[in-house]
């Protein structure tokens, strides 16, 4: 309770962080810009078939070798495309564009497709990295600039491969992964759903809807008190809500939500943000991401259902404000990825 009150005092003492100003956008843009073409340190999640596959990150992944790992590089690209679209006067604009053009070239994406097409890499970045690729594709396709449309065309073969992978994989998943880290099933499905709707991709929509209902429809009483686990960066309860909010009709969803997350309907519900003890620890700093994950999903609920759940916006603000100041603290462990999470929270509050 003490930490929750501290967060509330912090919120009331500053301009609300949910205002994505040009100044704040410039600060957030610097984080992925700094690491987009920074090869090391790097964490490769590679399965080696033999010694011939040993290579450095840039050779293996010429598009997405920066920002410590493949998925962080992908959503770092998304962050910069998002900011360019929303802030025409963004600092370092031409530098950002130049780096995006280099990384998202046709040849580079073809090499990424070749890597993911290896028979022993079919599960590579499943489904977290997959989801961010489709979110990047969505951002590129909805940005009305010729150079961005060219990058969208370049990325499309990789996105098409990932769509195929979703449709192949989801029916095989007998049980969802309800974790707060990369394999979280619901998070990977929610971002994919947004792209499927944008692209009017009915096979992907049908796969996501059918499998989400199969996996989650009978869930009830999500244990909010069990969150967070020690290194969560996604909220298992809120991410499940996110996919069901997307695939279910309004009346059915609200009925399901009351069974699954009854506390959220209480206008006085308090949920303490996750506390980070050491932001130089790459796993412990995950909890800042958890706070952003809760925030973007709480905003999404409050925006769609203002009468029933509009009060959740205040709770989202608390979580966003609690972690936002920490993502520019100079620790690469958080800086290489947290800007994307903060921006996604801002996006859901537009």
C-alpha positions in Angstrom: 0.0 0.0 0.0 2.9 2.3 0.8 4.3 2.0 -2.7 0.8 2.5 -4.3 0.4 5.8 -2.3 3.9 6.8 -3.4 2.9 6.3 -7.0 -0.3 8.3 -6.5 1.6 11.2 -5.0 4.0 11.0 -8.0 1.1 11.2 -10.4 -0.4 14.3 -8.7 2.9 16.1 -8.6 3.7 16.2 -12.3 1.9 16.7 -15.6 0.3 13.4 -16.5 2.7 11.2 -18.4 -0.1 10.0 -20.7 0.4 13.3 -22.7 2.8 12.2 -25.4 4.4 15.6 -26.2 7.0 16.3 -28.8 9.6 16.7 -26.1 8.8 13.3 -24.6 8.6 11.7 -28.1 12.1 13.0 -28.9 13.4 11.5 -25.7 11.8 8.1 -26.4 13.0 8.1 -30.0 16.6 8.3 -28.9 16.5 4.9 -27.2 15.8 2.7 -30.2 17.7 5.1 -32.5 20.8 4.6 -30.3 20.7 0.8 -30.5 19.1 0.1 -33.9 22.5 -0.6 -35.4 24.3 -1.5 -32.2 25.3 -5.2 -32.7 26.7 -5.9 -29.2 25.9 -6.8 -26.5 23.6 -9.3 -28.1 21.6 -12.3 -27.0 21.1 -14.8 -29.8 18.3 -17.3 -29.5 19.7 -19.6 -32.1 19.4 -23.3 -32.6 22.6 -24.6 -34.3 22.2 -27.4 -36.8 26.0 -27.6 -37.2 29.1 -25.4 -36.9 28.5 -23.8 -40.3 25.6 -21.8 -38.7 27.9 -20.0 -36.3 28.0 -16.3 -37.2 27.6 -12.9 -35.7 24.2 -11.2 -35.1 24.5 -8.8 -38.1 25.3 -11.6 -40.5 22.5 -13.8 -39.1 19.9 -11.0 -38.9 20.9 -8.1 -41.1 17.6 -6.3 -40.5 17.1 -7.0 -36.8 20.5 -7.4 -35.2 20.5 -4.4 -32.9 19.0 -3.6 -29.5 20.3 -6.7 -27.8 17.9 -9.3 -29.3 15.8 -9.9 -32.3 12.4 -9.1 -30.9 13.6 -5.9 -29.2 15.1 -4.8 -32.6 11.7 -5.4 -34.3 9.7 -3.3 -31.8 12.5 -0.7 -31.8 11.8 -0.3 -35.5 8.0 -0.1 -34.8 8.7 2.7 -32.2 10.5 4.8 -34.7 8.0 4.4 -37.4 5.2 5.2 -35.0 7.0 8.4 -33.8 7.8 9.5 -37.3 4.1 9.2 -38.2 2.8 11.1 -35.2 5.5 13.8 -35.0 6.6 15.3 -38.3 9.0 17.6 -36.5 10.8 14.8 -34.6 14.5 15.4 -33.9 17.0 13.3 -35.9 14.2 12.6 -38.4 16.5 12.1 -41.4 18.9 9.9 -39.4 16.0 7.7 -38.3 14.7 7.4 -41.8 18.1 6.5 -43.1 18.6 3.8 -40.6 15.2 2.4 -41.2 15.8 2.2 -44.9 19.1 0.4 -44.5 17.8 -2.1 -42.0 14.4 -2.8 -43.8 15.8 -3.2 -47.2 14.5 -5.9 -49.5 17.7 -7.9 -49.4 17.9 -7.8 -45.6 14.3 -9.0 -45.1 14.8 -11.8 -47.6 17.7 -13.0 -45.4 15.4 -12.9 -42.4 12.9 -14.9 -44.2 15.6 -17.4 -45.1 16.6 -17.7 -41.5 13.0 -18.3 -40.2 12.4 -20.8 -43.1 15.0 -23.2 -41.7 13.2 -26.4 -40.6 14.8 -26.2 -37.2 13.8 -22.6 -36.7 10.1 -22.9 -37.1 9.5 -21.9 -33.5 12.0 -19.0 -33.6 10.5 -16.0 -31.7 7.1 -17.8 -31.3 4.9 -15.9 -30.7 6.3 -12.7 -29.1 8.6 -11.7 -32.0 6.0 -12.8 -34.5 3.5 -10.4 -32.9 5.8 -7.5 -33.1 6.6 -8.1 -36.8 2.9 -7.9 -37.5 2.6 -4.7 -35.4 5.5 -3.2 -37.4 3.8 -4.3 -40.6 0.6 -2.6 -39.5 2.4 0.6 -38.7 4.3 0.7 -42.0 1.1 0.0 -44.0 -0.8 2.8 -42.3 1.9 5.4 -42.7 1.2 7.5 -45.8 4.8 8.1 -47.0 6.3 6.6 -50.1 9.5 5.5 -48.4 7.5 3.8 -45.7 5.3 2.1 -48.2 8.5 0.7 -49.8 9.6 -0.7 -46.4 6.1 -2.2 -45.9 6.5 -4.0 -49.2 9.9 -5.2 -48.2 8.7 -6.6 -44.9 5.6 -8.2 -46.3 7.2 -11.6 -47.2 8.4 -12.0 -43.5 4.9 -11.0 -42.3 3.3 -13.5 -44.7 5.5 -16.3 -43.4 4.6 -15.4 -39.8 0.9 -15.4 -40.6 1.3 -18.9 -42.1 3.1 -19.9 -38.9 0.3 -18.6 -36.7 -2.3 -20.6 -38.7 -0.2 -23.7 -38.5 0.7 -23.5 -34.9 -2.4 -22.3 -33.0 -4.5 -25.4 -33.5 -1.6 -27.6 -32.2 -1.5 -25.6 -28.9 -3.6 -27.7 -26.6 -3.0 -25.4 -23.6 -2.2 -21.7 -23.6 0.9 -20.3 -22.0 -0.3 -18.0 -19.2 3.1 -16.5 -18.3 4.3 -13.0 -18.0 7.2 -13.4 -20.4 7.8 -13.8 -24.2 5.8 -17.0 -24.8 2.5 -15.5 -23.5 -0.1 -16.8 -25.9 -2.7 -14.1 -25.4 -0.3 -11.2 -26.1 1.0 -12.8 -29.3 -2.6 -13.3 -30.5 -3.8 -9.8 -29.6 -1.2 -8.0 -31.7 -1.7 -10.5 -34.5 -5.5 -9.8 -34.4 -5.0 -6.1 -34.9 -3.1 -6.7 -38.1 -5.5 -9.4 -39.3 -8.4 -6.9 -38.9 -6.4 -4.1 -40.7 -5.4 -6.4 -43.5 -8.9 -8.0 -43.7 -7.1 -11.4 -43.5 -10.1 -13.6 -42.8 -8.1 -16.9 -42.4 -5.9 -15.3 -39.7 -8.9 -13.7 -38.0 -10.7 -17.0 -38.0 -7.7 -18.9 -36.6 -7.1 -16.3 -33.9 -10.8 -16.1 -32.9 -11.5 -19.8 -32.9 -8.4 -20.7 -30.9 -8.7 -17.8 -28.4 -12.2 -19.0 -27.6 -11.1 -22.6 -27.4 -8.2 -21.7 -25.1 -9.7 -19.0 -22.9 -13.5 -18.9 -22.9 -13.9 -21.1 -19.9 -11.4 -19.2 -17.7 -12.7 -17.5 -14.6 -11.4 -15.7 -11.5 -8.0 -14.7 -12.8 -5.7 -14.5 -9.8 -4.8 -10.8 -9.9 -3.1 -11.2 -6.5 -0.6 -13.6 -8.0 0.8 -10.9 -10.2 3.5 -10.1 -10.7 5.9 -13.0 -10.8 9.5 -11.9 -10.2 10.5 -11.2 -13.8 7.1 -10.6 -15.6 7.0 -7.9 -18.3 3.5 -8.8 -19.4 0.4 -9.1 -17.3 -1.0 -12.6 -17.7 -4.5 -11.5 -16.6 -4.7 -8.3 -18.7 -3.2 -9.9 -21.8 -5.9 -12.6 -21.8 -8.5 -9.9 -21.4 -7.0 -8.1 -24.4 -7.4 -11.0 -26.8 -10.9 -11.8 -25.6 -11.9 -8.1 -25.8 -11.0 -8.3 -29.5 -12.6 -11.5 -30.5 -15.9 -11.6 -28.5 -19.0 -9.5 -29.1 -19.5 -6.8 -26.6 -22.3 -8.4 -24.6 -20.6 -11.8 -24.4 -17.3 -10.2 -23.5 -18.6 -8.1 -20.6 -20.3 -11.2 -19.2 -17.1 -13.2 -19.6 -15.1 -10.3 -18.0 -17.2 -10.2 -14.9 -16.5 -13.9 -14.3 -12.8 -13.6 -15.2 -11.9 -10.2 -13.7 -14.6 -9.1 -11.3 -12.3 -6.7 -9.3 -11.9 -4.4 -12.4 -15.6 -3.4 -12.1 -15.0 -2.0 -8.6 -14.4 1.8 -9.0 -12.2 1.7 -5.8 -10.0 -1.2 -6.9 -6.4 -0.6 -6.2 -3.6 -2.6 -7.9 -0.1 -1.8 -6.9 2.5 -1.3 -9.7 5.3 -3.8 -10.0 8.4 -2.6 -8.1 11.9 -2.9 -9.5 14.7 -3.4 -7.1 17.6 -3.2 -9.5 17.3 -1.7 -13.0 20.7 -2.9 -14.0 19.5 -6.4 -13.8 18.1 -7.4 -17.2 15.5 -9.7 -15.7 14.4 -7.7 -12.7 13.8 -4.6 -14.9 11.1 -6.6 -16.7 8.7 -5.3 -14.0 8.7 -1.9 -15.6 7.4 -3.6 -18.7 4.7 -5.2 -16.7 3.5 -1.8 -15.6 3.2 -0.6 -19.2 1.5 -3.9 -20.1 -1.2 -3.3 -17.5 -1.5 0.3 -18.5 -2.1 -0.3 -22.2 -4.7 -2.9 -21.5 -6.5 -0.8 -18.9 -6.6 2.1 -21.3 -8.0 -0.2 -24.0 -10.8 -1.3 -21.7 -11.6 2.2 -20.4 -11.8 3.6 -23.9 -14.1 0.9 -25.3 -16.3 0.6 -22.2 -16.3 4.1 -20.6 -19.6 3.5 -18.8 -18.7 0.3 -17.1 -14.9 0.6 -17.0 -13.9 4.2 -17.5 -12.5 4.4 -14.0 -9.7 2.1 -15.1 -8.0 5.0 -16.9 -6.9 6.4 -13.5 -5.3 3.0 -12.6 -3.6 2.9 -16.0 -2.2 6.4 -15.4 -0.7 5.2 -12.1 1.1 2.3 -13.7 2.4 4.4 -16.6 3.6 7.2 -14.4 5.3 4.8 -12.0 7.7 3.3 -14.6 8.0 6.1 -17.3 10.8 8.1 -15.5 13.0 5.0 -15.2 13.4 4.0 -18.8 15.9 6.7 -19.5 18.1 5.9 -16.5 21.2 5.0 -18.6 20.9 1.2 -18.0 20.9 -0.6 -21.4 19.1 -3.5 -19.7 15.9 -1.5 -19.9 16.7 1.2 -22.4 17.0 -1.2 -25.4 13.3 -2.2 -25.2 11.2 -0.2 -22.7 10.5 2.8 -25.0 8.4 0.5 -27.2 6.3 -0.6 -24.2 5.8 3.0 -23.0 4.8 4.0 -26.6 2.3 1.2 -26.8 0.7 2.4 -23.6 0.5 6.0 -25.0 -0.9 4.6 -28.2 -3.8 2.9 -26.4 -4.6 6.2 -24.6 -4.9 8.2 -27.8 
